[in-house]
Protein backbone atom coordinates (compact mmCIF):
# COMPACT_ATOMS: atom_id res chain seq x y z
CA UNK A 1 0.00 0.00 0.00
CA UNK A 2 1.40 3.47 -0.84
CA UNK A 3 2.66 5.46 2.13
CA UNK A 4 -0.13 8.01 2.63
CA UNK A 5 -3.01 5.52 2.49
CA UNK A 6 -5.28 3.69 4.92
CA UNK A 7 -5.16 4.19 8.68
CA UNK A 8 -2.31 6.35 9.96
CA UNK A 9 -2.31 6.08 13.76
CA UNK A 10 -1.02 9.06 15.74
CA UNK A 11 0.22 8.21 19.26
CA UNK A 12 1.29 10.66 21.93
CA UNK A 13 4.98 11.10 22.75
CA UNK A 14 5.64 10.33 26.44
CA UNK A 15 8.17 12.70 27.97
CA UNK A 16 9.12 13.87 31.45
CA UNK A 17 8.37 17.33 32.83
CA UNK A 18 11.52 18.71 31.20
CA UNK A 19 10.62 17.39 27.77
CA UNK A 20 12.96 14.38 27.64
CA UNK A 21 11.32 11.64 25.58
CA UNK A 22 10.89 8.25 27.28
CA UNK A 23 11.67 5.90 24.40
CA UNK A 24 10.78 2.78 26.43
CA UNK A 25 7.32 4.22 27.15
CA UNK A 26 7.03 5.24 23.50
CA UNK A 27 7.71 1.66 22.45
CA UNK A 28 4.89 0.52 24.75
CA UNK A 29 2.52 2.78 22.81
CA UNK A 30 3.82 1.77 19.39
CA UNK A 31 3.82 -2.01 19.79
CA UNK A 32 0.00 -2.33 19.85
CA UNK A 33 -0.15 -0.29 16.64
CA UNK A 34 2.32 -2.65 14.96
CA UNK A 35 0.45 -5.69 16.28
CA UNK A 36 -2.87 -4.34 14.99
CA UNK A 37 -1.43 -3.85 11.50
CA UNK A 38 -2.07 -0.13 11.04
CA UNK A 39 -1.01 1.18 7.63
CA UNK A 40 1.37 3.77 9.08
CA UNK A 41 2.32 5.47 12.33
CA UNK A 42 2.16 9.26 12.49
CA UNK A 43 4.95 10.16 14.88
CA UNK A 44 5.34 13.70 16.25
CA UNK A 45 2.00 14.96 15.04
CA UNK A 46 -0.07 17.38 17.10
CA UNK A 47 -0.99 14.54 19.45
CA UNK A 48 2.70 13.71 19.53
CA UNK A 49 3.34 17.26 20.85
CA UNK A 50 6.07 17.99 18.31
CA UNK A 51 5.86 21.72 18.99
CA UNK A 52 6.81 21.17 22.64
CA UNK A 53 9.99 19.18 21.97
CA UNK A 54 13.52 20.29 21.12
CA UNK A 55 15.22 19.18 17.92
CA UNK A 56 17.34 16.70 19.88
CA UNK A 57 14.30 15.14 21.57
CA UNK A 58 12.40 14.93 18.32
CA UNK A 59 15.28 13.00 16.77
CA UNK A 60 15.46 10.84 19.90
CA UNK A 61 11.77 10.00 19.45
CA UNK A 62 12.24 9.01 15.81
CA UNK A 63 15.26 6.87 16.61
CA UNK A 64 13.36 5.15 19.41
CA UNK A 65 10.33 4.57 17.22
CA UNK A 66 12.40 3.19 14.35
CA UNK A 67 14.17 0.80 16.73
CA UNK A 68 10.80 -0.44 18.01
CA UNK A 69 8.99 -0.68 14.70
CA UNK A 70 11.93 -2.17 12.74
CA UNK A 71 10.39 -1.45 9.36
CA UNK A 72 7.21 -3.42 10.04
CA UNK A 73 5.03 -0.30 9.74
CA UNK A 74 5.99 2.90 7.89
CA UNK A 75 6.83 5.92 10.05
CA UNK A 76 5.55 9.34 9.00
CA UNK A 77 7.28 12.02 11.08
CA UNK A 78 6.13 15.57 11.77
CA UNK A 79 8.81 18.16 10.94
CA UNK A 80 6.93 21.44 11.40
CA UNK A 81 8.87 24.45 12.69
CA UNK A 82 8.64 28.24 12.56
CA UNK A 83 11.76 28.66 10.42
CA UNK A 84 12.26 27.00 7.05
CA UNK A 85 15.87 26.07 7.80
CA UNK A 86 14.80 24.45 11.07
CA UNK A 87 12.12 22.42 9.28
CA UNK A 88 14.72 21.33 6.73
CA UNK A 89 17.03 20.21 9.53
CA UNK A 90 14.19 18.30 11.19
CA UNK A 91 13.39 16.58 7.90
CA UNK A 92 17.03 15.55 7.48
CA UNK A 93 17.07 14.29 11.06
CA UNK A 94 13.92 12.27 10.43
CA UNK A 95 15.40 10.66 7.33
CA UNK A 96 18.67 9.85 9.09
CA UNK A 97 16.79 8.38 12.08
CA UNK A 98 14.67 6.00 10.02
CA UNK A 99 11.51 7.84 8.89
CA UNK A 100 9.71 6.71 5.73
CA UNK A 101 7.96 10.02 5.11
CA UNK A 102 7.51 13.46 6.62
CA UNK A 103 4.49 15.54 7.57
CA UNK A 104 4.85 19.31 7.37
CA UNK A 105 2.56 21.94 8.89
CA UNK A 106 3.07 25.66 8.12
CA UNK A 107 3.79 26.61 11.73
CA UNK A 108 3.73 30.39 12.09
CA UNK A 109 3.62 33.33 14.45
CA UNK A 110 3.32 36.01 11.78
CA UNK A 111 0.44 34.98 9.46
CA UNK A 112 1.76 33.49 6.23
CA UNK A 113 0.76 34.16 2.63
CA UNK A 114 0.14 31.42 0.07
CA UNK A 115 3.44 32.22 -1.66
CA UNK A 116 5.37 32.02 1.61
CA UNK A 117 3.84 28.64 2.39
CA UNK A 118 4.52 27.39 -1.14
CA UNK A 119 8.20 28.30 -0.97
CA UNK A 120 8.50 26.88 2.55
CA UNK A 121 7.15 23.52 1.40
CA UNK A 122 9.32 23.42 -1.72
CA UNK A 123 12.42 24.06 0.39
CA UNK A 124 11.60 21.32 2.89
CA UNK A 125 10.66 18.84 0.15
CA UNK A 126 14.06 19.50 -1.46
CA UNK A 127 15.92 18.83 1.81
CA UNK A 128 15.49 15.03 1.76
CA UNK A 129 14.56 12.13 -0.47
CA UNK A 130 11.47 11.33 1.61
CA UNK A 131 7.90 11.78 0.39
CA UNK A 132 6.20 14.71 2.11
CA UNK A 133 2.59 15.08 3.20
CA UNK A 134 1.01 18.53 3.54
CA UNK A 135 -0.44 19.01 7.02
CA UNK A 136 -3.45 21.31 6.71
CA UNK A 137 -4.38 22.09 10.33
CA UNK A 138 -5.95 25.56 10.46
CA UNK A 139 -6.98 25.23 14.12
CA UNK A 140 -3.34 25.25 15.25
CA UNK A 141 -1.43 27.00 12.45
CA UNK A 142 -4.12 29.56 11.57
CA UNK A 143 -3.37 28.92 7.90
CA UNK A 144 -5.85 27.15 5.66
CA UNK A 145 -4.81 25.55 2.39
CA UNK A 146 -7.05 26.22 -0.58
CA UNK A 147 -7.60 23.50 -3.15
CA UNK A 148 -5.67 25.71 -5.56
CA UNK A 149 -2.59 25.83 -3.31
CA UNK A 150 -2.75 22.06 -2.65
CA UNK A 151 -2.90 21.44 -6.41
CA UNK A 152 0.10 23.73 -6.96
CA UNK A 153 2.09 21.89 -4.28
CA UNK A 154 1.02 18.49 -5.64
CA UNK A 155 3.09 19.23 -8.76
CA UNK A 156 6.28 19.58 -6.65
CA UNK A 157 8.55 16.51 -6.61
CA UNK A 158 8.22 14.44 -3.42
CA UNK A 159 5.08 16.24 -2.20
CA UNK A 160 2.85 13.20 -2.36
CA UNK A 161 -0.23 13.78 -0.22
CA UNK A 162 -2.28 16.03 2.02
CA UNK A 163 -3.76 15.61 5.48
CA UNK A 164 -6.87 17.79 5.37
CA UNK A 165 -9.41 18.40 8.15
CA UNK A 166 -12.39 16.17 7.47
CA UNK A 167 -15.42 18.05 6.13
CA UNK A 168 -18.88 17.58 7.66
CA UNK A 169 -20.63 14.46 6.40
CA UNK A 170 -23.08 16.39 4.23
CA UNK A 171 -20.20 18.12 2.44
CA UNK A 172 -17.74 15.24 2.26
CA UNK A 173 -18.43 13.88 -1.22
CA UNK A 174 -18.40 17.24 -2.97
CA UNK A 175 -15.30 18.39 -1.08
CA UNK A 176 -13.32 15.20 -1.76
CA UNK A 177 -14.29 14.99 -5.41
CA UNK A 178 -13.52 18.68 -6.00
CA UNK A 179 -9.98 18.29 -4.68
CA UNK A 180 -9.34 15.00 -6.47
CA UNK A 181 -10.17 16.73 -9.75
CA UNK A 182 -7.42 19.29 -9.05
CA UNK A 183 -4.52 17.00 -8.13
CA UNK A 184 -2.57 14.52 -10.27
CA UNK A 185 -3.37 10.78 -10.17
CA UNK A 186 -1.64 9.09 -7.26
CA UNK A 187 -1.57 12.18 -5.06
CA UNK A 188 -3.00 10.95 -1.76
CA UNK A 189 -5.88 13.05 -0.42
CA UNK A 190 -6.33 12.08 3.24
CA UNK A 191 -8.27 13.43 6.20
CA UNK A 192 -8.06 13.96 9.95
CA UNK A 193 -10.67 14.86 12.55
CA UNK A 194 -11.86 11.55 13.94
CA UNK A 195 -15.55 12.47 13.88
CA UNK A 196 -15.52 13.43 10.17
CA UNK A 197 -12.72 11.45 8.53
CA UNK A 198 -14.63 8.15 7.97
CA UNK A 199 -17.17 9.97 5.77
CA UNK A 200 -14.32 11.47 3.78
CA UNK A 201 -12.86 7.99 3.20
CA UNK A 202 -16.28 6.74 2.11
CA UNK A 203 -16.33 9.64 -0.35
CA UNK A 204 -13.01 8.61 -1.90
CA UNK A 205 -10.34 9.92 0.46
CA UNK A 206 -7.14 7.87 0.64
CA UNK A 207 -6.24 7.99 4.33
CA UNK A 208 -7.56 8.54 7.83
CA UNK A 209 -4.97 10.30 10.01
CA UNK A 210 -6.34 9.31 13.38
CA UNK A 211 -5.69 10.43 16.95
CA UNK A 212 -8.02 7.71 18.22
CA UNK A 213 -6.18 5.18 16.06
CA UNK A 214 -3.06 5.83 18.13
CA UNK A 215 -4.99 4.73 21.22
CA UNK A 216 -7.49 2.14 19.94
CA UNK A 217 -6.04 0.80 16.69
CA UNK A 218 -8.30 -2.25 16.40
CA UNK A 219 -11.70 -0.59 16.04
CA UNK A 220 -10.22 2.29 14.04
CA UNK A 221 -8.63 -0.11 11.58
CA UNK A 222 -11.92 -1.98 11.22
CA UNK A 223 -13.67 1.33 10.55
CA UNK A 224 -11.06 2.28 7.96
CA UNK A 225 -11.41 -1.01 6.13
CA UNK A 226 -15.20 -0.67 6.08
CA UNK A 227 -14.91 2.84 4.65
CA UNK A 228 -12.40 1.70 2.03
CA UNK A 229 -14.83 -1.06 1.04
CA UNK A 230 -17.67 1.51 0.80
CA UNK A 231 -19.65 -0.46 3.37
CA UNK A 232 -21.64 2.46 4.72
CA UNK A 233 -23.78 0.36 7.06
CA UNK A 234 -20.69 -1.05 8.76
CA UNK A 235 -19.10 2.41 8.92
CA UNK A 236 -22.15 3.79 10.70
CA UNK A 237 -22.21 0.90 13.18
CA UNK A 238 -18.53 1.11 14.03
CA UNK A 239 -18.52 4.90 14.14
CA UNK A 240 -21.45 4.91 16.57
CA UNK A 241 -19.44 2.73 18.94
CA UNK A 242 -16.67 5.35 19.13
CA UNK A 243 -18.94 8.32 19.77
CA UNK A 244 -18.77 8.35 23.61
CA UNK A 245 -15.03 9.01 23.42
CA UNK A 246 -15.22 11.35 20.44
CA UNK A 247 -17.77 13.49 22.30
CA UNK A 248 -15.13 14.06 24.99
CA UNK A 249 -12.55 14.90 22.31
CA UNK A 250 -14.83 17.73 21.21
CA UNK A 251 -15.46 18.88 24.77
CA UNK A 252 -11.92 18.86 26.18
CA UNK A 253 -9.67 18.63 23.13
CA UNK A 254 -8.32 15.32 21.90
CA UNK A 255 -4.84 15.83 23.36
CA UNK A 256 -6.04 16.10 26.96
CA UNK A 257 -8.41 13.16 26.55
CA UNK A 258 -5.80 10.91 24.93
CA UNK A 259 -3.32 11.48 27.76
CA UNK A 260 -5.96 10.65 30.35
CA UNK A 261 -7.22 7.64 28.40
CA UNK A 262 -3.70 6.28 27.89
CA UNK A 263 -3.14 6.58 31.65
CA UNK A 264 -6.41 4.80 32.40
CA UNK A 265 -5.58 2.01 29.95
CA UNK A 266 -2.19 1.51 31.59
CA UNK A 267 -0.31 2.37 28.39
CA UNK A 268 1.72 5.20 29.95
CA UNK A 269 1.72 7.46 32.96
CA UNK A 270 3.11 10.42 30.99
CA UNK A 271 1.35 13.76 31.39
CA UNK A 272 0.84 16.49 28.78
CA UNK A 273 3.54 19.16 28.46
CA UNK A 274 3.00 22.32 30.47
CA UNK A 275 1.26 24.68 30.28
CA UNK A 276 -1.35 22.05 29.31
CA UNK A 277 -2.79 20.61 32.53
CA UNK A 278 -4.01 17.04 33.07
CA UNK A 279 -7.76 16.61 33.32
CA UNK A 280 -9.27 16.38 36.80
CA UNK A 281 -10.83 13.42 38.55
CA UNK A 282 -14.38 14.10 37.35
CA UNK A 283 -13.29 14.34 33.72
CA UNK A 284 -11.13 11.22 34.05
CA UNK A 285 -14.12 9.30 35.39
CA UNK A 286 -16.14 10.34 32.33
CA UNK A 287 -13.30 9.16 30.11
CA UNK A 288 -13.18 5.84 31.97
CA UNK A 289 -16.89 5.39 31.39
CA UNK A 290 -16.50 6.31 27.72
CA UNK A 291 -13.71 3.76 27.30
CA UNK A 292 -15.96 1.11 28.85
CA UNK A 293 -18.78 2.08 26.50
CA UNK A 294 -16.47 1.87 23.47
CA UNK A 295 -15.14 -1.51 24.63
CA UNK A 296 -18.68 -2.84 25.08
CA UNK A 297 -19.69 -1.60 21.63
CA UNK A 298 -16.65 -3.18 19.99
CA UNK A 299 -17.23 -6.48 21.81
CA UNK A 300 -20.92 -6.48 20.84
CA UNK A 301 -19.99 -5.84 17.23
CA UNK A 302 -17.46 -8.65 17.22
CA UNK A 303 -20.04 -11.04 18.68
Buried (B, 14 or more C-beta within 10 A) or exposed (E): EBBBBBBBBBBBBBBEEEBBBBBEBBBBBBEBBBEBEBBBBBBBBBBBBBBBBEEEBBBBBBBBBBBBBEEEBBBBBBBBBEEBEBBBBBBBBBBEBBBBBBBBBBBBEEEBEEEBBBEBBBBBBBBBEBBBBBBBBEEEBEBEBEBEBBBBBBEBEBBBBBBBBBBEBEBBBEBBEEBBEBBEEEBBBBBBBBBBBBBBBBBBBBBBBBBBBBBBBBBBBBBBBBBBEEBEEBBEBBBEBBBBBBBBBEEBBBBBBBBBBBBBBEBBEBBBBEEEEEBEEEBBEBBBEBBEBBBEBBEEBEE
